[in-house]
Amino acid sequence: MSHTKSQRVTQRTIAELAGVSQATVSLVLNGKADSTSRIPEATRRRVLDAIAETTYVADPAARSLAGVGNDLVGIFTYEPAFPQETSDFYAPLLMGIETTAESLGVDLLMFTSAPIVDGRRQLFHEKNRLRLADGCLLLGQKMDTGELNRLVDSGYPFVAIGRRDDPAGRIPYVGVDYANATSTLAELALARGHTRFYSLHVPTDAESTRDRQSGLVRVLDEARVELTSATTDGSDLEAAWRAIRKAQPTVLIVEDATHAHRLVDIAVADGVDVPNDLSIVVLGERTRPSERGLDFTRLAAPRPQLGSNAITLLHQIMNGSSDAVEPLPHRQLLECVIIEGATLGAPRIGSNL
């Protein structure tokens, strides 16, 4: 029988080329052509040769319905994964996922068709096609704990990237220990002699933002140092700067790295020198170079490792752990790197602020 690439290849096509039944082809495709199915090795080889000749790809949906894994891992993002802004958290994260997926021998499938409502994709929707994949990684600053528990109840394997508030301990996640990293940066500022702190964070209730704030407040409360806090979405940093100048801090703690870069430009234009007049500490970092090249005192999240650990954990949840591999904890927090940089100095008497 001849076959051209324009023809649709089916299991029947494979069966005719190999001279076997469609049932035999199905057993081979589903990985069940072992000794218990009594399919001779020569027959299995003919089927595989026919598949190679026609570049046939088994229908992943059909394999899933049959209870057979596809070695497919899904990625579901609550926000766009490829933003065009300078602050891009996801690129190094996806690099870590991709590299480890290759080593594990699995393919990645990104889910993008779910509609966006109030700036977020909906995990449970009529267009939800998560089960095309054997399991899924969930990415996003803010996730609905109720939705995640619903996913747990369904038995579908997943791992959330980022710490999730979950008193029952049911939601598997790999996150970043922002609280302790922020505490370390606050201690560095205290050690330099700072006593007037100002915190500028993003206006969300995400766990990552709350963790940063709690780490900062814990250290400053213990030191009995006053903290002034404010929020900004970055749309009016000129107004944020005026409030900062009015408070006259000696150190400014900024959550968003892009906001920090823009505030430095505003400060310099206003005659303020960083760090001689005002020290700045950033609770994150940009992943794309800045024209100014300013080396902020900051924390750096291990984003490639975050992606790698998440897909490794998901792979183990999907397939179980062998006797030779110790089971991984289902809730992991990775340490940040503290970069001392050049924007945290000692407070100066008579600074121009």
Contacts in CASP RR format, 6 or more apart in sequence:
PFRMAT RR
TARGET T0000
AUTHOR 0000-0000-0000
METHOD contacts of the structure
MODEL  1
MSHTKSQRVTQRTIAELAGVSQATVSLVLNGKADSTSRIPEATRRRVLDA
IAETTYVADPAARSLAGVGNDLVGIFTYEPAFPQETSDFYAPLLMGIETT
AESLGVDLLMFTSAPIVDGRRQLFHEKNRLRLADGCLLLGQKMDTGELNR
LVDSGYPFVAIGRRDDPAGRIPYVGVDYANATSTLAELALARGHTRFYSL
HVPTDAESTRDRQSGLVRVLDEARVELTSATTDGSDLEAAWRAIRKAQPT
VLIVEDATHAHRLVDIAVADGVDVPNDLSIVVLGERTRPSERGLDFTRLA
APRPQLGSNAITLLHQIMNGSSDAVEPLPHRQLLECVIIEGATLGAPRIG
SNL
1 13 0 8 1.000
1 16 0 8 1.000
1 17 0 8 1.000
3 9 0 8 1.000
3 13 0 8 1.000
3 17 0 8 1.000
3 53 0 8 1.000
3 54 0 8 1.000
7 13 0 8 1.000
9 54 0 8 1.000
9 55 0 8 1.000
9 56 0 8 1.000
11 22 0 8 1.000
11 25 0 8 1.000
11 26 0 8 1.000
11 29 0 8 1.000
12 22 0 8 1.000
13 54 0 8 1.000
13 56 0 8 1.000
14 25 0 8 1.000
14 47 0 8 1.000
14 50 0 8 1.000
14 51 0 8 1.000
14 54 0 8 1.000
14 56 0 8 1.000
15 21 0 8 1.000
15 22 0 8 1.000
15 24 0 8 1.000
15 25 0 8 1.000
17 50 0 8 1.000
17 53 0 8 1.000
17 54 0 8 1.000
18 24 0 8 1.000
18 25 0 8 1.000
18 43 0 8 1.000
18 46 0 8 1.000
18 47 0 8 1.000
18 49 0 8 1.000
18 50 0 8 1.000
19 46 0 8 1.000
20 43 0 8 1.000
20 46 0 8 1.000
20 47 0 8 1.000
24 33 0 8 1.000
24 39 0 8 1.000
24 43 0 8 1.000
24 47 0 8 1.000
25 47 0 8 1.000
27 33 0 8 1.000
27 37 0 8 1.000
27 39 0 8 1.000
28 39 0 8 1.000
28 44 0 8 1.000
28 47 0 8 1.000
28 48 0 8 1.000
28 51 0 8 1.000
29 51 0 8 1.000
29 58 0 8 1.000
29 63 0 8 1.000
30 58 0 8 1.000
30 63 0 8 1.000
30 66 0 8 1.000
30 68 0 8 1.000
31 68 0 8 1.000
33 39 0 8 1.000
33 44 0 8 1.000
33 47 0 8 1.000
50 56 0 8 1.000
58 70 0 8 1.000
60 70 0 8 1.000
60 72 0 8 1.000
60 132 0 8 1.000
61 132 0 8 1.000
63 69 0 8 1.000
63 70 0 8 1.000
64 70 0 8 1.000
64 131 0 8 1.000
64 132 0 8 1.000
64 134 0 8 1.000
69 134 0 8 1.000
70 107 0 8 1.000
70 132 0 8 1.000
70 133 0 8 1.000
70 134 0 8 1.000
71 105 0 8 1.000
71 106 0 8 1.000
71 107 0 8 1.000
71 134 0 8 1.000
72 106 0 8 1.000
72 107 0 8 1.000
72 108 0 8 1.000
72 109 0 8 1.000
72 132 0 8 1.000
72 133 0 8 1.000
72 134 0 8 1.000
72 135 0 8 1.000
73 101 0 8 1.000
73 106 0 8 1.000
73 107 0 8 1.000
73 108 0 8 1.000
73 109 0 8 1.000
73 133 0 8 1.000
73 134 0 8 1.000
73 135 0 8 1.000
73 136 0 8 1.000
73 137 0 8 1.000
73 311 0 8 1.000
73 314 0 8 1.000
73 315 0 8 1.000
74 108 0 8 1.000
74 109 0 8 1.000
74 110 0 8 1.000
74 111 0 8 1.000
74 130 0 8 1.000
74 133 0 8 1.000
74 135 0 8 1.000
74 136 0 8 1.000
74 137 0 8 1.000
75 81 0 8 1.000
75 94 0 8 1.000
75 97 0 8 1.000
75 108 0 8 1.000
75 109 0 8 1.000
75 110 0 8 1.000
75 111 0 8 1.000
75 136 0 8 1.000
75 137 0 8 1.000
75 139 0 8 1.000
76 111 0 8 1.000
76 114 0 8 1.000
76 121 0 8 1.000
76 123 0 8 1.000
76 130 0 8 1.000
76 136 0 8 1.000
76 137 0 8 1.000
76 138 0 8 1.000
76 139 0 8 1.000
77 90 0 8 1.000
77 110 0 8 1.000
77 111 0 8 1.000
77 112 0 8 1.000
77 121 0 8 1.000
77 139 0 8 1.000
77 140 0 8 1.000
78 120 0 8 1.000
78 121 0 8 1.000
78 123 0 8 1.000
78 138 0 8 1.000
78 139 0 8 1.000
78 140 0 8 1.000
78 141 0 8 1.000
78 142 0 8 1.000
78 143 0 8 1.000
79 119 0 8 1.000
79 120 0 8 1.000
79 121 0 8 1.000
79 139 0 8 1.000
79 140 0 8 1.000
79 141 0 8 1.000
81 90 0 8 1.000
81 94 0 8 1.000
81 110 0 8 1.000
81 139 0 8 1.000
82 88 0 8 1.000
82 90 0 8 1.000
82 91 0 8 1.000
83 90 0 8 1.000
85 258 0 8 1.000
86 258 0 8 1.000
86 261 0 8 1.000
86 286 0 8 1.000
86 288 0 8 1.000
86 290 0 8 1.000
87 256 0 8 1.000
87 257 0 8 1.000
87 258 0 8 1.000
87 286 0 8 1.000
87 287 0 8 1.000
87 288 0 8 1.000
88 286 0 8 1.000
88 287 0 8 1.000
88 288 0 8 1.000
89 287 0 8 1.000
89 301 0 8 1.000
89 303 0 8 1.000
90 139 0 8 1.000
91 287 0 8 1.000
92 287 0 8 1.000
92 303 0 8 1.000
92 304 0 8 1.000
93 139 0 8 1.000
93 161 0 8 1.000
93 303 0 8 1.000
93 304 0 8 1.000
93 306 0 8 1.000
93 307 0 8 1.000
94 307 0 8 1.000
95 304 0 8 1.000
96 303 0 8 1.000
96 304 0 8 1.000
96 305 0 8 1.000
96 306 0 8 1.000
96 307 0 8 1.000
96 308 0 8 1.000
96 311 0 8 1.000
97 108 0 8 1.000
97 137 0 8 1.000
97 307 0 8 1.000
97 308 0 8 1.000
97 310 0 8 1.000
97 311 0 8 1.000
98 108 0 8 1.000
99 304 0 8 1.000
99 308 0 8 1.000
100 307 0 8 1.000
100 308 0 8 1.000
100 311 0 8 1.000
100 312 0 8 1.000
101 107 0 8 1.000
101 108 0 8 1.000
101 311 0 8 1.000
104 311 0 8 1.000
104 312 0 8 1.000
104 315 0 8 1.000
106 311 0 8 1.000
106 315 0 8 1.000
109 132 0 8 1.000
109 133 0 8 1.000
111 129 0 8 1.000
111 130 0 8 1.000
111 136 0 8 1.000
113 127 0 8 1.000
113 129 0 8 1.000
114 121 0 8 1.000
114 122 0 8 1.000
114 123 0 8 1.000
114 125 0 8 1.000
114 127 0 8 1.000
114 128 0 8 1.000
115 121 0 8 1.000
115 122 0 8 1.000
115 125 0 8 1.000
115 127 0 8 1.000
116 122 0 8 1.000
120 142 0 8 1.000
122 128 0 8 1.000
123 130 0 8 1.000
123 138 0 8 1.000
123 144 0 8 1.000
123 147 0 8 1.000
123 151 0 8 1.000
124 147 0 8 1.000
124 150 0 8 1.000
130 136 0 8 1.000
130 156 0 8 1.000
131 156 0 8 1.000
134 157 0 8 1.000
134 318 0 8 1.000
135 156 0 8 1.000
135 157 0 8 1.000
135 158 0 8 1.000
135 314 0 8 1.000
135 318 0 8 1.000
136 156 0 8 1.000
136 157 0 8 1.000
136 158 0 8 1.000
136 314 0 8 1.000
137 158 0 8 1.000
137 159 0 8 1.000
137 160 0 8 1.000
137 161 0 8 1.000
137 307 0 8 1.000
137 310 0 8 1.000
137 311 0 8 1.000
137 314 0 8 1.000
138 148 0 8 1.000
138 158 0 8 1.000
138 159 0 8 1.000
138 160 0 8 1.000
138 161 0 8 1.000
139 161 0 8 1.000
140 161 0 8 1.000
140 162 0 8 1.000
141 204 0 8 1.000
141 206 0 8 1.000
141 208 0 8 1.000
142 204 0 8 1.000
142 205 0 8 1.000
142 206 0 8 1.000
143 160 0 8 1.000
143 164 0 8 1.000
145 164 0 8 1.000
145 165 0 8 1.000
145 166 0 8 1.000
145 171 0 8 1.000
148 158 0 8 1.000
148 160 0 8 1.000
148 164 0 8 1.000
148 166 0 8 1.000
148 171 0 8 1.000
149 166 0 8 1.000
149 168 0 8 1.000
149 170 0 8 1.000
149 171 0 8 1.000
151 158 0 8 1.000
152 170 0 8 1.000
152 171 0 8 1.000
157 314 0 8 1.000
157 317 0 8 1.000
157 318 0 8 1.000
158 172 0 8 1.000
158 314 0 8 1.000
159 172 0 8 1.000
159 173 0 8 1.000
159 174 0 8 1.000
159 310 0 8 1.000
159 311 0 8 1.000
159 313 0 8 1.000
159 314 0 8 1.000
159 317 0 8 1.000
160 171 0 8 1.000
160 172 0 8 1.000
160 173 0 8 1.000
160 174 0 8 1.000
161 173 0 8 1.000
161 174 0 8 1.000
161 175 0 8 1.000
161 306 0 8 1.000
161 307 0 8 1.000
161 310 0 8 1.000
162 173 0 8 1.000
162 174 0 8 1.000
162 175 0 8 1.000
162 176 0 8 1.000
162 207 0 8 1.000
162 208 0 8 1.000
162 306 0 8 1.000
163 173 0 8 1.000
163 175 0 8 1.000
163 176 0 8 1.000
163 207 0 8 1.000
163 208 0 8 1.000
163 211 0 8 1.000
163 333 0 8 1.000
164 171 0 8 1.000
164 173 0 8 1.000
164 207 0 8 1.000
165 207 0 8 1.000
166 173 0 8 1.000
166 331 0 8 1.000
169 331 0 8 1.000
171 331 0 8 1.000
172 313 0 8 1.000
172 314 0 8 1.000
172 317 0 8 1.000
172 330 0 8 1.000
172 331 0 8 1.000
173 330 0 8 1.000
173 331 0 8 1.000
173 332 0 8 1.000
174 306 0 8 1.000
174 307 0 8 1.000
174 309 0 8 1.000
174 310 0 8 1.000
174 313 0 8 1.000
174 332 0 8 1.000
174 334 0 8 1.000
175 306 0 8 1.000
175 332 0 8 1.000
175 333 0 8 1.000
175 334 0 8 1.000
176 208 0 8 1.000
176 301 0 8 1.000
176 302 0 8 1.000
176 306 0 8 1.000
176 333 0 8 1.000
176 334 0 8 1.000
176 336 0 8 1.000
177 211 0 8 1.000
177 333 0 8 1.000
177 334 0 8 1.000
177 335 0 8 1.000
177 336 0 8 1.000
178 208 0 8 1.000
178 211 0 8 1.000
178 212 0 8 1.000
178 215 0 8 1.000
178 283 0 8 1.000
178 299 0 8 1.000
178 301 0 8 1.000
178 336 0 8 1.000
179 211 0 8 1.000
179 212 0 8 1.000
179 214 0 8 1.000
179 215 0 8 1.000
179 218 0 8 1.000
180 215 0 8 1.000
180 335 0 8 1.000
180 336 0 8 1.000
181 283 0 8 1.000
181 299 0 8 1.000
181 335 0 8 1.000
181 336 0 8 1.000
181 338 0 8 1.000
182 211 0 8 1.000
182 212 0 8 1.000
182 213 0 8 1.000
182 215 0 8 1.000
182 216 0 8 1.000
182 253 0 8 1.000
182 283 0 8 1.000
182 299 0 8 1.000
183 215 0 8 1.000
183 216 0 8 1.000
183 218 0 8 1.000
183 219 0 8 1.000
184 299 0 8 1.000
184 338 0 8 1.000
185 253 0 8 1.000
185 281 0 8 1.000
185 283 0 8 1.000
185 297 0 8 1.000
185 298 0 8 1.000
185 299 0 8 1.000
185 338 0 8 1.000
186 197 0 8 1.000
186 215 0 8 1.000
186 216 0 8 1.000
186 219 0 8 1.000
186 220 0 8 1.000
186 253 0 8 1.000
187 219 0 8 1.000
188 281 0 8 1.000
188 297 0 8 1.000
188 338 0 8 1.000
188 340 0 8 1.000
188 344 0 8 1.000
189 197 0 8 1.000
189 251 0 8 1.000
189 253 0 8 1.000
189 279 0 8 1.000
189 281 0 8 1.000
189 344 0 8 1.000
190 219 0 8 1.000
190 220 0 8 1.000
190 223 0 8 1.000
190 225 0 8 1.000
192 279 0 8 1.000
192 344 0 8 1.000
192 345 0 8 1.000
192 346 0 8 1.000
192 347 0 8 1.000
193 346 0 8 1.000
193 347 0 8 1.000
194 225 0 8 1.000
194 250 0 8 1.000
194 251 0 8 1.000
194 279 0 8 1.000
194 346 0 8 1.000
194 347 0 8 1.000
195 225 0 8 1.000
195 226 0 8 1.000
195 250 0 8 1.000
195 347 0 8 1.000
196 225 0 8 1.000
196 226 0 8 1.000
196 247 0 8 1.000
196 248 0 8 1.000
196 249 0 8 1.000
196 250 0 8 1.000
196 251 0 8 1.000
196 347 0 8 1.000
197 216 0 8 1.000
197 220 0 8 1.000
197 225 0 8 1.000
197 226 0 8 1.000
197 227 0 8 1.000
197 228 0 8 1.000
197 249 0 8 1.000
197 250 0 8 1.000
197 251 0 8 1.000
197 253 0 8 1.000
198 227 0 8 1.000
198 228 0 8 1.000
198 229 0 8 1.000
198 230 0 8 1.000
198 244 0 8 1.000
198 247 0 8 1.000
198 249 0 8 1.000
198 251 0 8 1.000
198 252 0 8 1.000
198 253 0 8 1.000
199 213 0 8 1.000
199 216 0 8 1.000
199 227 0 8 1.000
199 228 0 8 1.000
199 229 0 8 1.000
199 230 0 8 1.000
199 253 0 8 1.000
199 255 0 8 1.000
200 229 0 8 1.000
200 230 0 8 1.000
200 231 0 8 1.000
200 232 0 8 1.000
200 240 0 8 1.000
200 244 0 8 1.000
200 252 0 8 1.000
200 253 0 8 1.000
200 254 0 8 1.000
200 255 0 8 1.000
200 259 0 8 1.000
200 263 0 8 1.000
201 209 0 8 1.000
201 212 0 8 1.000
201 213 0 8 1.000
201 229 0 8 1.000
201 230 0 8 1.000
201 231 0 8 1.000
201 254 0 8 1.000
201 255 0 8 1.000
201 256 0 8 1.000
201 283 0 8 1.000
202 209 0 8 1.000
202 231 0 8 1.000
202 232 0 8 1.000
202 233 0 8 1.000
202 255 0 8 1.000
202 256 0 8 1.000
203 231 0 8 1.000
203 232 0 8 1.000
203 233 0 8 1.000
209 255 0 8 1.000
212 255 0 8 1.000
212 283 0 8 1.000
213 229 0 8 1.000
216 227 0 8 1.000
216 253 0 8 1.000
217 227 0 8 1.000
220 226 0 8 1.000
220 227 0 8 1.000
228 247 0 8 1.000
228 249 0 8 1.000
230 240 0 8 1.000
230 243 0 8 1.000
230 244 0 8 1.000
232 240 0 8 1.000
232 259 0 8 1.000
234 240 0 8 1.000
234 256 0 8 1.000
234 259 0 8 1.000
234 262 0 8 1.000
237 259 0 8 1.000
237 262 0 8 1.000
237 263 0 8 1.000
237 266 0 8 1.000
238 266 0 8 1.000
240 259 0 8 1.000
240 263 0 8 1.000
241 263 0 8 1.000
241 266 0 8 1.000
241 267 0 8 1.000
241 270 0 8 1.000
244 252 0 8 1.000
244 263 0 8 1.000
245 270 0 8 1.000
245 272 0 8 1.000
245 353 0 8 1.000
248 353 0 8 1.000
249 278 0 8 1.000
249 353 0 8 1.000
250 278 0 8 1.000
250 279 0 8 1.000
250 347 0 8 1.000
250 351 0 8 1.000
250 353 0 8 1.000
251 278 0 8 1.000
251 279 0 8 1.000
251 280 0 8 1.000
251 281 0 8 1.000
251 344 0 8 1.000
251 347 0 8 1.000
252 263 0 8 1.000
252 278 0 8 1.000
252 279 0 8 1.000
252 280 0 8 1.000
252 281 0 8 1.000
253 281 0 8 1.000
253 283 0 8 1.000
254 260 0 8 1.000
254 263 0 8 1.000
254 280 0 8 1.000
254 281 0 8 1.000
254 282 0 8 1.000
254 283 0 8 1.000
255 282 0 8 1.000
255 283 0 8 1.000
255 284 0 8 1.000
256 284 0 8 1.000
257 282 0 8 1.000
257 284 0 8 1.000
257 285 0 8 1.000
257 286 0 8 1.000
257 296 0 8 1.000
257 298 0 8 1.000
258 286 0 8 1.000
260 280 0 8 1.000
260 282 0 8 1.000
260 296 0 8 1.000
261 286 0 8 1.000
261 290 0 8 1.000
261 292 0 8 1.000
261 294 0 8 1.000
263 280 0 8 1.000
264 274 0 8 1.000
264 280 0 8 1.000
264 292 0 8 1.000
264 294 0 8 1.000
265 292 0 8 1.000
267 273 0 8 1.000
267 274 0 8 1.000
267 277 0 8 1.000
267 278 0 8 1.000
268 274 0 8 1.000
271 277 0 8 1.000
271 352 0 8 1.000
272 278 0 8 1.000
272 352 0 8 1.000
272 353 0 8 1.000
273 352 0 8 1.000
274 280 0 8 1.000
274 294 0 8 1.000
274 343 0 8 1.000
275 342 0 8 1.000
275 343 0 8 1.000
275 344 0 8 1.000
275 345 0 8 1.000
276 345 0 8 1.000
276 348 0 8 1.000
276 351 0 8 1.000
277 348 0 8 1.000
277 351 0 8 1.000
277 352 0 8 1.000
277 353 0 8 1.000
278 351 0 8 1.000
278 353 0 8 1.000
279 297 0 8 1.000
279 343 0 8 1.000
279 344 0 8 1.000
279 345 0 8 1.000
279 347 0 8 1.000
280 296 0 8 1.000
280 297 0 8 1.000
280 343 0 8 1.000
280 344 0 8 1.000
281 296 0 8 1.000
281 297 0 8 1.000
281 298 0 8 1.000
281 343 0 8 1.000
281 344 0 8 1.000
282 296 0 8 1.000
282 297 0 8 1.000
282 298 0 8 1.000
282 299 0 8 1.000
282 343 0 8 1.000
283 298 0 8 1.000
283 299 0 8 1.000
284 298 0 8 1.000
284 299 0 8 1.000
284 300 0 8 1.000
284 301 0 8 1.000
285 296 0 8 1.000
285 298 0 8 1.000
285 299 0 8 1.000
285 300 0 8 1.000
285 301 0 8 1.000
285 339 0 8 1.000
287 303 0 8 1.000
294 342 0 8 1.000
294 343 0 8 1.000
295 339 0 8 1.000
295 341 0 8 1.000
295 342 0 8 1.000
295 343 0 8 1.000
296 339 0 8 1.000
296 341 0 8 1.000
296 342 0 8 1.000
296 343 0 8 1.000
297 339 0 8 1.000
297 340 0 8 1.000
297 341 0 8 1.000
297 342 0 8 1.000
297 343 0 8 1.000
297 344 0 8 1.000
298 339 0 8 1.000
298 341 0 8 1.000
299 336 0 8 1.000
299 337 0 8 1.000
299 338 0 8 1.000
299 339 0 8 1.000
300 336 0 8 1.000
300 337 0 8 1.000
300 338 0 8 1.000
300 339 0 8 1.000
301 334 0 8 1.000
301 336 0 8 1.000
302 334 0 8 1.000
302 335 0 8 1.000
302 336 0 8 1.000
302 337 0 8 1.000
305 334 0 8 1.000
306 334 0 8 1.000
309 332 0 8 1.000
309 334 0 8 1.000
312 328 0 8 1.000
313 328 0 8 1.000
313 330 0 8 1.000
313 332 0 8 1.000
316 325 0 8 1.000
316 327 0 8 1.000
316 328 0 8 1.000
317 330 0 8 1.000
320 327 0 8 1.000
321 327 0 8 1.000
321 328 0 8 1.000
END
